[in-house]
Amino acid sequence: MNQAGTIGHAPSVRVGPPVKQPMAEVDKYQKLWAGQRYRQASPGEQLALTFLEQAQPEKDAEVIDFGCGTGRGALALALFGGMRVKMLDFTSNCLDPEVAAACESQPTRISFKQHDLTKTIEESAAYGYCCDVMEHIPTVDVPFVLLNILGSAHHVFFNISTVPDRMGADIGEELHLTVKPTSWWLERLKEAGAVVHWSQTQPESCLVYCSAWKDAADLVKTGVINVSEDIINEQVRQNIEAGWVQASPFDRQDREIILLAGGPSMRTQVDKIKELRESGCALVTVNGAYGWALEQGLHPSAQIVLDAREFNARFTQPIHETCRYLIASQCHPSTLKDLPKERTYLWHSGLNEANEKLIAERGLPYFPIPGGSTVVLRALPLLRMLGYARMHLFGFDSCVAEDAHHAYPQAENDKQTAIPVACGGRVFQCVPWQVSQASEFRDLVKFMGDEIELAVYGDGLIAHMLQTGADMFDNLKED
């Protein structure tokens, strides 16, 4: 009560103007792009030639423009660099009219997709172009955006402003949310796993050209054997003592071989495989391609198995009445169980001294098969030893296609993470063993290239490697 004995009113509260809520990031730029002033400057357009000078991309190489804005920078890369450009931006109204028109008229050369760079990027390319973008990212999100960009493009060119923005005042908002010096950005790139090839500090920005993916040789070095050496040695001993016939060299034969390597592209080549089979080619399968071939009504002439793990005994089932079985001596004995003695041959991918001695004591021939870490890379020299020099390879993709690593289910490979691999202007998604296989295949061709003739079908990494090499050779001849 107040002094007059009446109930007093509560003290009045002064109410000021409502507190301004920050505008959502995407709304900021939708509003800015709706006008013309924000479009006047285009760092991506100004720096296109600098990027091309640093990257020196091949004609038709793919590049992603991360945060493309007006798209004039992307258009410059397409026109002056002959590149195929994929533009990404989180606003829908950023493109200049002429760039939008180019997307309609030349969709194979330049395209646009609305995407938030803080989210996983599905696209991949050999090159990345990111101008006037990173300074707009909230500092807390910078590591995630860098990882997304570096995980989608092998070589990336960045232009990053190092000063506060001047255009945010037009809408009463701050635009540059991460204003840091060149040294800070270089440290963030290093933390993200990038290797910086070139950088330059300018008065109001920094330029960086870097790479992030591991070289194939590094992945080969980090590969691990899936069965211990002691287990392999014991399985070799058991198989030698079991008295299986040893594979031996034969003179060169005229008959051609179809080799089914198991990759996803086999599914699109069934008619061609059957055509070659009907023309008289022998049909050789490896691992799960054996069961796949039987499902297609194809009867393998031979099945090759290398893997030493016990569960791979499934690769010799069911036994086919006319098939020969070429089984590595390191395989688990259950892989050879119930195989016909007269149609089964043991071969060796390399033995230790004790097992070599065991073979010598039994008076058996010993012809070790060189090659790489996968069954196909051993199958090629094995078949050449048996006299076959002309081979048609199907499913030798060494890459993932539509999220499939094989033409058939193979659960042990399902949880492997694919990484982008650049070759000849294209990017392929490959799990680590596929990267190793592609690298080792290159070495195998150098080793025995004059001894075999290969036709690799499909549109996978291996076929593209061979085509790229052939194109380079043709260009050298023309020069």
C-alpha positions in Angstrom: 0.0 0.0 0.0 1.0 3.6 -0.5 0.9 6.2 2.2 -2.8 7.0 1.2 -3.7 3.5 2.1 -4.5 2.5 -1.4 -2.9 -0.3 -3.4 -0.2 1.3 -5.4 0.7 0.4 -9.0 3.8 -1.6 -9.9 6.7 0.6 -10.9 6.5 1.3 -14.6 9.1 -0.4 -16.9 10.5 1.6 -19.7 10.2 -0.4 -22.9 12.7 0.5 -25.6 12.8 -0.5 -29.2 12.7 -4.2 -29.8 16.1 -5.9 -29.8 17.2 -6.6 -33.4 17.5 -10.4 -34.0 20.3 -11.4 -36.3 19.2 -12.4 -39.7 19.7 -16.0 -40.8 22.8 -16.4 -42.9 21.0 -17.6 -46.0 18.5 -14.7 -45.7 21.4 -12.2 -45.6 22.6 -13.2 -49.0 19.2 -13.8 -50.6 18.6 -10.1 -49.7 21.9 -8.9 -51.0 21.7 -10.8 -54.3 18.3 -9.4 -54.9 20.0 -6.0 -55.5 22.7 -5.1 -57.9 25.4 -3.4 -55.8 26.6 -6.7 -54.2 27.1 -8.2 -57.7 29.5 -5.5 -58.9 32.6 -7.1 -57.5 33.5 -10.7 -58.3 36.8 -12.0 -56.8 36.3 -15.3 -58.5 36.2 -13.7 -61.9 39.3 -11.6 -61.2 41.4 -14.5 -59.9 40.4 -17.2 -62.5 43.7 -16.8 -64.4 45.7 -16.9 -61.2 44.1 -20.2 -60.4 44.7 -21.6 -63.9 48.4 -20.5 -63.7 48.8 -22.4 -60.4 46.8 -25.5 -61.2 47.5 -25.9 -64.9 44.5 -28.2 -65.3 44.1 -30.4 -68.4 41.3 -29.6 -70.8 37.9 -30.9 -69.6 39.2 -31.4 -66.0 36.4 -31.0 -63.4 36.4 -28.2 -60.9 33.9 -27.3 -58.1 33.3 -23.6 -57.4 32.6 -23.6 -53.7 30.4 -20.6 -53.0 30.2 -19.5 -56.6 28.2 -16.3 -56.0 27.5 -14.6 -59.4 29.1 -17.5 -61.2 31.3 -15.2 -63.3 34.4 -16.9 -61.9 33.1 -20.3 -62.9 32.2 -19.1 -66.3 35.8 -17.8 -66.7 37.2 -21.2 -65.7 35.0 -22.8 -68.4 35.9 -20.3 -71.1 39.6 -19.8 -70.5 40.5 -23.1 -68.9 38.3 -25.4 -70.9 37.1 -26.9 -67.5 33.9 -28.6 -66.6 32.5 -26.5 -63.6 30.1 -27.5 -60.9 28.9 -24.5 -59.0 27.7 -24.7 -55.4 26.1 -21.9 -53.3 23.6 -21.8 -50.5 21.4 -19.2 -52.1 19.1 -19.7 -55.0 19.3 -16.3 -56.6 23.0 -15.6 -56.7 23.8 -16.4 -60.4 24.0 -13.6 -63.0 21.5 -14.1 -65.8 24.1 -15.0 -68.4 25.6 -17.7 -66.1 22.2 -19.2 -65.4 21.6 -19.2 -69.2 24.9 -21.0 -69.7 23.8 -23.7 -67.2 20.7 -24.3 -69.4 22.4 -24.3 -72.7 25.6 -26.1 -71.8 24.8 -28.3 -68.8 27.8 -30.7 -69.4 30.2 -27.7 -69.2 28.7 -25.7 -66.3 26.1 -26.5 -63.7 24.7 -25.2 -60.4 23.4 -26.8 -57.2 22.2 -25.0 -54.1 24.1 -26.4 -51.2 25.3 -25.4 -47.7 29.0 -25.9 -47.3 28.7 -26.8 -43.6 26.9 -30.0 -44.8 28.6 -33.0 -46.4 29.3 -32.4 -50.1 28.4 -35.2 -52.4 30.1 -33.8 -55.5 33.8 -34.5 -56.1 36.4 -33.2 -58.6 40.1 -33.0 -59.3 40.1 -29.2 -58.5 38.3 -26.8 -56.2 37.9 -23.1 -56.5 36.8 -21.1 -53.4 36.9 -17.3 -53.6 35.5 -14.8 -51.1 33.8 -17.5 -49.1 35.7 -18.7 -46.0 35.6 -15.3 -44.3 31.8 -15.4 -44.4 31.8 -18.7 -42.4 31.3 -18.5 -38.6 34.6 -19.3 -37.0 33.2 -22.3 -35.1 32.2 -23.8 -38.5 35.5 -23.1 -40.3 37.1 -26.5 -39.6 34.0 -28.4 -40.8 33.8 -26.4 -44.0 37.5 -26.9 -44.8 37.2 -30.6 -44.3 34.1 -30.7 -46.5 35.9 -28.8 -49.3 39.2 -30.7 -49.0 37.3 -33.9 -49.0 35.6 -33.1 -52.2 38.4 -31.7 -54.4 42.0 -32.8 -54.7 43.7 -29.5 -55.4 42.0 -26.3 -54.1 42.5 -22.6 -54.7 41.4 -20.3 -51.9 41.0 -16.5 -51.9 40.1 -15.4 -48.4 39.5 -11.8 -47.2 41.5 -10.8 -44.1 39.6 -7.5 -43.4 36.1 -6.6 -42.3 33.4 -6.4 -44.9 32.1 -3.2 -46.5 28.8 -4.3 -47.9 27.0 -5.6 -44.8 25.9 -2.1 -43.9 23.5 -2.2 -46.8 21.3 -4.6 -44.9 22.5 -3.7 -41.4 24.3 -7.1 -41.0 27.9 -8.2 -40.5 29.1 -10.4 -43.4 32.7 -11.3 -42.6 32.4 -13.5 -39.5 36.0 -14.8 -39.5 38.5 -12.1 -40.0 42.0 -13.6 -39.5 45.5 -13.1 -41.0 47.1 -15.4 -43.5 49.1 -17.3 -40.9 45.8 -18.3 -39.1 44.3 -19.7 -42.3 47.4 -21.6 -43.2 47.4 -23.2 -39.8 43.7 -24.2 -40.2 44.5 -25.8 -43.6 47.4 -27.7 -42.1 45.1 -29.0 -39.3 42.6 -30.2 -42.0 45.4 -32.2 -43.6 46.2 -30.0 -46.5 49.6 -29.6 -48.1 50.1 -25.9 -49.1 51.9 -25.7 -52.5 51.8 -21.9 -52.8 50.4 -18.9 -50.9 50.5 -15.2 -51.2 49.5 -12.4 -48.7 47.9 -9.5 -50.3 46.9 -6.2 -48.7 43.3 -7.3 -47.9 43.3 -11.1 -48.6 45.4 -14.2 -48.8 45.7 -16.6 -51.7 46.4 -20.3 -51.2 46.8 -23.3 -53.5 46.9 -26.7 -51.7 46.2 -30.4 -51.9 44.6 -32.7 -49.3 44.4 -36.2 -50.6 47.0 -38.9 -49.9 49.1 -40.2 -52.7 48.3 -43.8 -53.7 51.8 -44.9 -52.6 51.0 -43.7 -49.1 47.9 -45.8 -49.0 49.8 -48.8 -50.2 52.3 -48.4 -47.4 49.5 -48.3 -44.8 47.8 -51.5 -46.1 47.8 -54.4 -43.7 47.7 -58.1 -44.3 44.4 -59.6 -43.2 45.8 -62.9 -41.9 49.0 -63.3 -39.8 52.1 -64.6 -41.3 52.2 -67.6 -38.9 48.7 -68.7 -40.0 49.6 -68.3 -43.7 52.7 -70.4 -43.2 50.8 -73.1 -41.5 48.1 -73.2 -44.2 50.7 -73.4 -46.9 52.3 -76.3 -45.1 49.0 -78.2 -44.8 48.1 -77.6 -48.5 51.5 -78.7 -49.7 51.4 -81.9 -47.7 47.9 -82.6 -48.9 49.4 -83.5 -52.3 47.6 -81.1 -54.6 49.0 -80.8 -58.2 51.2 -77.8 -58.6 50.6 -75.2 -61.4 53.4 -75.2 -64.0 54.3 -73.0 -67.0 52.9 -73.7 -70.4 53.8 -72.5 -73.9 52.0 -69.4 -75.2 48.5 -70.3 -76.4 46.3 -68.6 -79.0 43.0 -68.9 -77.0 41.8 -65.7 -75.4 40.7 -65.3 -71.8 37.7 -63.5 -70.3 38.7 -62.5 -66.7 35.8 -61.5 -64.4 37.3 -59.3 -61.7 34.2 -58.7 -59.7 33.7 -54.9 -60.0 30.3 -53.3 -60.4 30.6 -52.6 -64.1 30.2 -56.3 -64.8 26.5 -55.9 -64.4 26.3 -53.7 -67.5 28.5 -56.1 -69.6 26.7 -59.4 -69.4 25.8 -59.5 -73.1 29.4 -58.7 -74.2 30.7 -61.4 -71.8 28.3 -64.0 -73.2 29.2 -62.9 -76.8 33.0 -63.5 -76.2 32.3 -66.7 -74.4 30.3 -68.0 -77.3 33.1 -67.0 -79.7 35.4 -69.5 -77.9 37.1 -67.5 -75.1 37.9 -69.3 -71.9 36.1 -67.8 -68.9 38.1 -67.2 -65.7 36.6 -65.9 -62.5 38.1 -64.7 -59.2 36.5 -64.8 -55.7 32.8 -63.9 -55.7 32.7 -63.4 -59.5 32.5 -67.2 -59.7 29.1 -67.4 -58.0 27.9 -64.3 -60.0 28.9 -66.0 -63.3 27.0 -69.1 -62.4 23.9 -67.0 -61.7 24.2 -65.5 -65.1 24.2 -68.9 -66.7 27.9 -68.6 -67.5 30.1 -71.7 -66.8 33.6 -70.8 -65.6 36.6 -72.5 -67.2 38.6 -71.8 -64.1 38.2 -70.1 -60.7 41.2 -68.4 -59.0 41.3 -67.7 -55.2 44.1 -66.0 -53.3 42.6 -64.8 -49.9 43.8 -66.8 -46.9 40.8 -66.2 -44.6 38.6 -69.2 -43.8 35.3 -67.7 -44.7 36.4 -67.4 -48.3 35.9 -71.1 -48.7 32.5 -70.0 -50.1 34.4 -68.9 -53.3 34.7 -72.5 -54.5 31.0 -73.5 -53.9 29.1 -74.9 -55.5 31.6 -77.1 -57.4 31.0 -77.0 -61.1 31.5 -80.1 -63.2 33.8 -78.6 -65.8 35.6 -75.9 -63.9 39.3 -76.0 -62.9 40.3 -74.5 -59.6 43.5 -72.5 -59.2 43.9 -72.1 -55.5 46.8 -70.2 -53.8 48.7 -72.4 -51.4 48.1 -69.8 -48.6 44.3 -70.3 -48.7 42.6 -72.0 -45.8 42.4 -75.8 -46.4 38.6 -75.6 -46.3 38.8 -73.6 -49.6 40.1 -76.8 -51.2 37.7 -79.2 -49.4 35.9 -81.6 -51.8 37.5 -80.0 -54.8 38.2 -82.5 -57.6 41.9 -83.6 -57.4 42.1 -83.9 -61.2 40.9 -80.3 -61.8 42.5 -78.5 -58.9 45.9 -76.8 -59.0 48.0 -75.2 -56.2 50.0 -72.1 -57.0 52.3 -70.0 -54.8 52.2 -66.2 -54.3 55.5 -66.4 -52.4 56.8 -68.7 -49.7 59.1 -68.6 -46.7 62.3 -70.6 -46.6 60.7 -73.5 -44.6 57.9 -74.1 -47.1 60.3 -73.8 -50.1 62.3 -76.5 -48.4 59.2 -78.6 -48.0 58.4 -78.4 -51.7 61.9 -79.3 -52.6 61.8 -82.4 -50.3 58.7 -83.6 -51.9 60.2 -83.1 -55.4 57.5 -80.7 -56.4 57.9 -77.9 -58.9 58.0 -74.3 -57.5 57.0 -71.4 -59.7 56.2 -68.4 -57.5 53.7 -66.0 -59.0 54.7 -62.3 -58.7 52.1 -59.5 -58.6 50.3 -57.2 -56.3 48.1 -57.4 -53.2 44.8 -58.4 -54.9 43.7 -61.6 -56.6 43.4 -59.9 -60.0 47.0 -58.6 -59.8 48.2 -62.2 -59.2 45.7 -63.7 -61.7 47.3 -61.8 -64.6 50.8 -63.2 -64.2 49.4 -66.6 -63.2 47.4 -66.9 -66.4 50.5 -65.7 -68.4 52.5 -68.5 -66.8 49.8 -70.9 -68.0 50.3 -69.6 -71.6 47.5 -67.1 -71.9 48.5 -63.6 -73.2 45.4 -62.0 -74.6 42.8 -61.2 -72.0 39.4 -59.4 -71.8 38.9 -57.9 -68.3 35.5 -57.2 -67.0 34.7 -55.6 -63.6 38.3 -54.5 -63.1 37.1 -51.1 -62.0 39.1 -50.4 -58.9 36.5 -47.9 -57.9 33.0 -47.6 -56.4 30.1 -47.1 -58.7 26.7 -46.1 -57.4 27.9 -47.0 -53.8 28.7 -50.5 -55.0 32.2 -52.0 -54.6 31.3 -55.3 -56.4 28.7 -56.5 -58.9 27.3 -58.7 -56.1 27.0 -58.4 -52.3 30.2 -58.8 -50.4 29.5 -57.8 -46.8 33.2 -57.7 -45.6 33.7 -54.6 -47.8 30.5 -52.7 -46.9 31.9 -50.5 -44.1 35.0 -49.3 -45.9 35.1 -45.6 -46.5 35.6 -44.3 -50.1 38.0 -41.5 -50.8 38.2 -39.4 -54.0 41.0 -40.2 -56.5 41.9 -38.0 -59.4 43.1 -39.4 -62.7 43.2 -37.7 -66.1 40.8 -34.9 -65.2 38.2 -37.2 -63.6 37.6 -38.1 -60.0 36.7 -41.6 -58.8 35.5 -42.8 -55.4 37.7 -45.6 -54.2 38.1 -47.6 -51.0 41.8 -47.9 -49.9 42.4 -51.4 -51.3 41.1 -50.2 -54.7 43.6 -47.3 -54.6 46.4 -49.7 -53.8 45.3 -52.0 -56.6 45.3 -49.2 -59.2 48.8 -48.1 -58.1 50.1 -51.6 -58.2 48.5 -52.4 -61.5 50.5 -49.5 -63.0 53.7 -51.1 -61.7 52.6 -54.6 -63.0 52.0 -53.2 -66.5 55.6 -51.8 -66.4 56.9 -55.2 -65.4 55.1 -57.4 -67.9 53.4 -55.0 -70.3 55.2 -56.6 -73.3 54.0 -60.1 -72.3 50.2 -59.5 -72.2 47.5 -57.8 -74.2 44.7 -56.4 -72.1 41.3 -55.0 -73.0 39.6 -53.5 -70.0 35.9 -52.9 -70.3 33.6 -50.5 -68.4 34.1 -46.9 -67.2 36.1 -47.5 -64.1 39.4 -46.1 -62.8 41.6 -48.8 -64.5 40.1 -48.3 -67.9 40.5 -44.5 -67.6 44.1 -44.9 -66.5 44.8 -46.9 -69.6 43.0 -44.5 -71.9 44.7 -41.5 -70.3 48.1 -43.2 -70.9 47.2 -44.0 -74.5 46.1 -40.4 -75.1 49.4 -39.0 -73.6 51.4 -41.3 -75.8 49.5 -40.2 -78.9 50.0 -36.6 -78.0 53.8 -37.2 -77.7 53.9 -38.8 -81.1 52.1 -35.8 -82.6 54.5 -33.4 -80.9 
